[in-house]
Amino acid sequence: MKIEEKYVKVGERGQVVIPKALRDAEGIKPNQLVKIIGEPGQIVIRKVSHIKEPEDVIFDILGKMKLADKDWERIHRQRE
């Protein structure tokens, strides 16, 4: 994989434009979300393929817990 480097200016409102060649190479479309990560000395922009709904995140966490069947049944009843 070739690493691309481009220089862009930061606008007055803090906006930057991801160059078209990079957007095309990564398949980033208009209105698509990207993740901005602040790391010491750099800012990383990552393409987001899927964002989970908050409810799905909660169920992922609950799935890792050892809950009794009756508790799961109550959770599902309340969800409906």
C-alpha positions in Angstrom: 0.0 0.0 0.0 1.3 3.4 -1.0 1.2 6.1 1.7 -0.1 9.3 0.3 0.9 12.7 1.8 -0.9 15.9 0.9 -0.8 19.3 2.4 -4.0 21.2 3.0 -4.9 24.4 4.7 -7.1 24.7 7.7 -10.0 27.1 7.1 -11.1 29.8 9.4 -13.7 27.5 11.0 -11.2 24.6 11.5 -12.3 22.7 8.4 -10.0 20.7 6.2 -10.6 19.1 2.8 -9.6 15.5 2.3 -8.1 15.5 -1.2 -10.3 13.7 -3.8 -7.6 11.1 -4.7 -7.5 10.0 -1.0 -11.3 10.0 -0.7 -11.6 7.9 -3.8 -8.8 5.5 -2.7 -10.6 4.9 0.6 -14.1 5.0 -0.8 -15.2 8.0 1.4 -18.4 9.4 0.0 -20.1 12.8 0.7 -21.9 12.9 4.1 -20.1 9.8 5.3 -18.9 9.9 8.9 -15.2 9.7 9.6 -13.5 9.3 13.0 -11.1 12.0 14.2 -8.5 10.7 16.7 -6.2 13.1 18.6 -2.9 11.5 19.4 0.2 13.2 20.8 1.6 15.2 18.0 -0.9 14.2 15.3 -4.5 14.0 14.3 -5.7 10.8 12.6 -8.7 10.6 10.3 -10.2 7.1 10.0 -13.0 5.9 7.7 -16.0 4.6 9.6 -17.6 1.5 8.1 -20.4 1.1 10.6 -21.6 2.8 13.8 -23.5 0.8 16.3 -26.7 2.1 17.8 -26.4 2.9 21.5 -28.8 0.0 22.3 -26.5 -2.4 20.4 -23.5 -1.3 22.4 -25.4 -1.8 25.7 -26.4 -5.3 24.6 -22.8 -6.1 23.7 -21.8 -5.1 27.2 -24.6 -7.1 28.8 -23.7 -10.1 26.6 -20.3 -10.2 28.3 -22.0 -10.3 31.7 -23.2 -13.5 33.3 -26.9 -12.8 33.7 -29.6 -15.3 34.7 -32.2 -16.3 32.2 -34.9 -14.5 34.1 -32.9 -11.2 33.9 -32.5 -11.6 30.1 -36.2 -12.3 29.8 -37.0 -9.1 31.8 -34.6 -7.1 29.6 -36.2 -8.3 26.4 -39.7 -7.7 27.7 -38.8 -4.1 28.6 -37.1 -3.6 25.2 -40.4 -4.5 23.4 
